[in-house]
Amino acid sequence: MAEKETRPEDISDEPSLDPPFPPERGSDLRRRTSWEEVVGLTADEASRKIKEEMGEGIRIHVVPSDSFITMDYRTDRVRIFVDSTGKVCSPPTIG
């Protein structure tokens, strides 16, 4: 069986616009991956806002900003980093 030849015109330098996870059935194909607007809110407020948008299937982890974390990438997890006062200190992201 012959392999398909890759030609230079088949390779694009443009970044992929595909979401980093498969969309749920019937959902918008372009789901958000970060929430800049929750910076400064409490972890509970930020968690509520993200769950409203993403649904109950998303796992929210509230983490102190100076904590060590694993580097694995999970499409069903959002980490919320909080400062010593319990406020969100950086935009939560999927992963």
HELIX and SHEET records of a PDB file:
HELIX    1   1 PRO A    8  ASP A   10  5                                   3    
HELIX    2   2 GLU A   36  VAL A   38  5                                   3    
HELIX    3   3 ALA A   43  MET A   54  1                                  12    
SHEET    1   A 3 ARG A  59  PRO A  64  0                                        
SHEET    2   A 3 ARG A  77  VAL A  82  1                                        
SHEET    3   A 3 THR A  93  ILE A  94 -1                                        
END                                                                             
